[in-house]
Amino acid sequence: MDIIALVEKFGFTLVMVVGLGYFVYFVWQTITNTIDPAVSDMKKTIIRLTDQLRLLDQDMIRLKQKVDTVLELKSTEVKNEEKNNKKRN
């Protein structure tokens, strides 16, 4: 049956309501079968990347503390050498 025959037999409104019902069913199935699993996978990936980002941030904080400590020790060493040089002169 073609659409024109269906419209003549049942009316435009009923044919369009059935068509809209099929469209809603198709969209619902697409969301349920395709989009929801993809979103779940993306959530897992985002959680994993967030954890890695936190670990990198902690590593950067540790590295900064180490660099600051080394710079402080170097500065103290330079000051001590200057004092020793003044005492010798």
Distance bins in CASP14 RR format, pairs under 12 A and 6 or more apart:
PFRMAT RR
TARGET T0000
AUTHOR 0000-0000-0000
RMODE 2
METHOD distances of the structure
MODEL  1
1 7 0 0 0 0 0 1 0 0 0 0 0
1 8 0 0 0 0 0 1 0 0 0 0 0
1 9 0 0 0 0 1 0 0 0 0 0 0
1 10 0 0 0 0 0 1 0 0 0 0 0
1 15 0 0 0 0 0 1 0 0 0 0 0
2 8 0 0 0 0 0 1 0 0 0 0 0
2 9 0 0 0 0 0 1 0 0 0 0 0
2 15 0 0 0 0 0 1 0 0 0 0 0
3 9 0 0 0 0 0 1 0 0 0 0 0
3 10 0 0 0 0 0 1 0 0 0 0 0
3 11 0 0 0 0 0 1 0 0 0 0 0
3 12 0 0 0 0 1 0 0 0 0 0 0
3 15 1 0 0 1 0 0 0 0 0 0 0
3 16 0 0 0 0 0 1 0 0 0 0 0
3 18 0 0 0 0 0 1 0 0 0 0 0
3 19 0 0 0 0 1 0 0 0 0 0 0
4 10 0 0 0 0 0 1 0 0 0 0 0
4 11 0 0 0 0 0 1 0 0 0 0 0
4 12 0 0 0 0 0 1 0 0 0 0 0
4 15 0 0 0 0 1 0 0 0 0 0 0
5 11 0 0 0 0 0 1 0 0 0 0 0
5 15 0 0 0 0 0 1 0 0 0 0 0
6 12 0 0 0 0 1 0 0 0 0 0 0
6 13 0 0 0 0 0 1 0 0 0 0 0
6 14 0 0 0 0 1 0 0 0 0 0 0
6 15 1 0 1 0 0 0 0 0 0 0 0
6 16 0 0 0 0 0 1 0 0 0 0 0
6 17 0 0 0 0 0 1 0 0 0 0 0
6 18 0 0 0 0 1 0 0 0 0 0 0
6 19 0 0 0 0 0 1 0 0 0 0 0
7 13 0 0 0 0 1 0 0 0 0 0 0
7 14 0 0 0 0 1 0 0 0 0 0 0
7 15 1 0 1 0 0 0 0 0 0 0 0
7 16 0 0 0 0 1 0 0 0 0 0 0
7 18 0 0 0 0 0 1 0 0 0 0 0
7 19 0 0 0 0 0 1 0 0 0 0 0
8 14 0 0 0 0 0 1 0 0 0 0 0
8 15 0 0 0 0 1 0 0 0 0 0 0
9 15 0 0 0 0 1 0 0 0 0 0 0
10 16 0 0 0 0 0 1 0 0 0 0 0
10 17 0 0 0 0 1 0 0 0 0 0 0
10 18 0 0 0 0 1 0 0 0 0 0 0
10 19 0 0 0 0 0 1 0 0 0 0 0
11 17 0 0 0 0 1 0 0 0 0 0 0
11 18 0 0 0 0 0 1 0 0 0 0 0
12 18 0 0 0 0 0 1 0 0 0 0 0
12 19 0 0 0 0 0 1 0 0 0 0 0
13 19 0 0 0 0 0 1 0 0 0 0 0
13 20 0 0 0 0 0 1 0 0 0 0 0
14 20 0 0 0 0 0 1 0 0 0 0 0
14 21 0 0 0 0 0 1 0 0 0 0 0
15 21 0 0 0 0 0 1 0 0 0 0 0
15 22 0 0 0 0 0 1 0 0 0 0 0
16 22 0 0 0 0 0 1 0 0 0 0 0
16 23 0 0 0 0 0 1 0 0 0 0 0
17 23 0 0 0 0 0 1 0 0 0 0 0
17 24 0 0 0 0 0 1 0 0 0 0 0
18 24 0 0 0 0 0 1 0 0 0 0 0
18 25 0 0 0 0 0 1 0 0 0 0 0
19 25 0 0 0 0 1 0 0 0 0 0 0
19 26 0 0 0 0 1 0 0 0 0 0 0
20 26 0 0 0 0 0 1 0 0 0 0 0
20 27 0 0 0 0 0 1 0 0 0 0 0
21 27 0 0 0 0 1 0 0 0 0 0 0
21 28 0 0 0 0 1 0 0 0 0 0 0
21 29 0 0 0 0 0 1 0 0 0 0 0
22 28 0 0 0 0 0 1 0 0 0 0 0
22 29 0 0 0 0 0 1 0 0 0 0 0
23 29 0 0 0 0 0 1 0 0 0 0 0
23 30 0 0 0 0 0 1 0 0 0 0 0
24 30 0 0 0 0 0 1 0 0 0 0 0
24 31 0 0 0 0 0 1 0 0 0 0 0
25 31 0 0 0 0 0 1 0 0 0 0 0
25 32 0 0 0 0 0 1 0 0 0 0 0
26 32 0 0 0 0 0 1 0 0 0 0 0
26 33 0 0 0 0 0 1 0 0 0 0 0
26 34 0 0 0 0 0 1 0 0 0 0 0
27 33 0 0 0 0 0 1 0 0 0 0 0
27 34 0 0 0 0 0 1 0 0 0 0 0
27 35 0 0 0 0 1 0 0 0 0 0 0
28 34 0 0 0 0 0 1 0 0 0 0 0
28 35 0 0 0 0 0 1 0 0 0 0 0
28 36 0 0 0 0 0 1 0 0 0 0 0
29 35 0 0 0 0 0 1 0 0 0 0 0
29 36 0 0 0 0 0 1 0 0 0 0 0
30 36 0 0 0 0 1 0 0 0 0 0 0
30 37 0 0 0 0 0 1 0 0 0 0 0
30 38 0 0 0 0 0 1 0 0 0 0 0
31 37 0 0 0 0 0 1 0 0 0 0 0
31 38 0 0 0 0 0 1 0 0 0 0 0
31 39 0 0 0 0 1 0 0 0 0 0 0
32 38 0 0 0 0 0 1 0 0 0 0 0
32 39 0 0 0 0 0 1 0 0 0 0 0
32 40 0 0 0 0 0 1 0 0 0 0 0
34 40 0 0 0 0 0 1 0 0 0 0 0
34 41 0 0 0 0 0 1 0 0 0 0 0
35 41 0 0 0 0 0 1 0 0 0 0 0
35 42 0 0 0 0 0 1 0 0 0 0 0
36 42 0 0 0 0 0 1 0 0 0 0 0
36 43 0 0 0 0 0 1 0 0 0 0 0
37 43 0 0 0 0 0 1 0 0 0 0 0
37 44 0 0 0 0 0 1 0 0 0 0 0
38 44 0 0 0 0 0 1 0 0 0 0 0
38 45 0 0 0 0 0 1 0 0 0 0 0
39 45 0 0 0 0 0 1 0 0 0 0 0
39 46 0 0 0 0 0 1 0 0 0 0 0
40 46 0 0 0 0 0 1 0 0 0 0 0
40 47 0 0 0 0 0 1 0 0 0 0 0
41 47 0 0 0 0 0 1 0 0 0 0 0
41 48 0 0 0 0 0 1 0 0 0 0 0
42 48 0 0 0 0 0 1 0 0 0 0 0
42 49 0 0 0 0 0 1 0 0 0 0 0
43 49 0 0 0 0 0 1 0 0 0 0 0
43 50 0 0 0 0 0 1 0 0 0 0 0
44 50 0 0 0 0 0 1 0 0 0 0 0
44 51 0 0 0 0 0 1 0 0 0 0 0
45 51 0 0 0 0 0 1 0 0 0 0 0
45 52 0 0 0 0 0 1 0 0 0 0 0
46 52 0 0 0 0 0 1 0 0 0 0 0
46 53 0 0 0 0 0 1 0 0 0 0 0
47 53 0 0 0 0 0 1 0 0 0 0 0
47 54 0 0 0 0 0 1 0 0 0 0 0
48 54 0 0 0 0 0 1 0 0 0 0 0
48 55 0 0 0 0 0 1 0 0 0 0 0
49 55 0 0 0 0 0 1 0 0 0 0 0
49 56 0 0 0 0 0 1 0 0 0 0 0
50 56 0 0 0 0 0 1 0 0 0 0 0
50 57 0 0 0 0 0 1 0 0 0 0 0
51 57 0 0 0 0 0 1 0 0 0 0 0
51 58 0 0 0 0 0 1 0 0 0 0 0
52 58 0 0 0 0 0 1 0 0 0 0 0
52 59 0 0 0 0 0 1 0 0 0 0 0
53 59 0 0 0 0 0 1 0 0 0 0 0
53 60 0 0 0 0 0 1 0 0 0 0 0
54 60 0 0 0 0 0 1 0 0 0 0 0
54 61 0 0 0 0 0 1 0 0 0 0 0
55 61 0 0 0 0 0 1 0 0 0 0 0
55 62 0 0 0 0 0 1 0 0 0 0 0
56 62 0 0 0 0 0 1 0 0 0 0 0
56 63 0 0 0 0 0 1 0 0 0 0 0
57 63 0 0 0 0 0 1 0 0 0 0 0
57 64 0 0 0 0 0 1 0 0 0 0 0
58 64 0 0 0 0 0 1 0 0 0 0 0
58 65 0 0 0 0 0 1 0 0 0 0 0
59 65 0 0 0 0 0 1 0 0 0 0 0
59 66 0 0 0 0 0 1 0 0 0 0 0
60 66 0 0 0 0 0 1 0 0 0 0 0
60 67 0 0 0 0 0 1 0 0 0 0 0
61 67 0 0 0 0 0 1 0 0 0 0 0
61 68 0 0 0 0 0 1 0 0 0 0 0
62 68 0 0 0 0 0 1 0 0 0 0 0
62 69 0 0 0 0 0 1 0 0 0 0 0
63 69 0 0 0 0 0 1 0 0 0 0 0
63 70 0 0 0 0 0 1 0 0 0 0 0
64 70 0 0 0 0 0 1 0 0 0 0 0
64 71 0 0 0 0 0 1 0 0 0 0 0
65 71 0 0 0 0 0 1 0 0 0 0 0
65 72 0 0 0 0 0 1 0 0 0 0 0
66 72 0 0 0 0 0 1 0 0 0 0 0
66 73 0 0 0 0 0 1 0 0 0 0 0
67 73 0 0 0 0 0 1 0 0 0 0 0
67 74 0 0 0 0 0 1 0 0 0 0 0
68 74 0 0 0 0 0 1 0 0 0 0 0
68 75 0 0 0 0 0 1 0 0 0 0 0
69 75 0 0 0 0 0 1 0 0 0 0 0
69 76 0 0 0 0 0 1 0 0 0 0 0
70 76 0 0 0 0 0 1 0 0 0 0 0
70 77 0 0 0 0 0 1 0 0 0 0 0
71 77 0 0 0 0 0 1 0 0 0 0 0
71 78 0 0 0 0 0 1 0 0 0 0 0
72 78 0 0 0 0 0 1 0 0 0 0 0
72 79 0 0 0 0 0 1 0 0 0 0 0
73 79 0 0 0 0 0 1 0 0 0 0 0
73 80 0 0 0 0 0 1 0 0 0 0 0
74 80 0 0 0 0 0 1 0 0 0 0 0
74 81 0 0 0 0 0 1 0 0 0 0 0
75 81 0 0 0 0 0 1 0 0 0 0 0
75 82 0 0 0 0 0 1 0 0 0 0 0
76 82 0 0 0 0 0 1 0 0 0 0 0
76 83 0 0 0 0 0 1 0 0 0 0 0
77 83 0 0 0 0 0 1 0 0 0 0 0
77 84 0 0 0 0 0 1 0 0 0 0 0
78 84 0 0 0 0 0 1 0 0 0 0 0
78 85 0 0 0 0 0 1 0 0 0 0 0
79 85 0 0 0 0 0 1 0 0 0 0 0
79 86 0 0 0 0 0 1 0 0 0 0 0
80 86 0 0 0 0 0 1 0 0 0 0 0
80 87 0 0 0 0 0 1 0 0 0 0 0
81 87 0 0 0 0 0 1 0 0 0 0 0
81 88 0 0 0 0 0 1 0 0 0 0 0
82 88 0 0 0 0 0 1 0 0 0 0 0
82 89 0 0 0 0 0 1 0 0 0 0 0
83 89 0 0 0 0 0 1 0 0 0 0 0
END
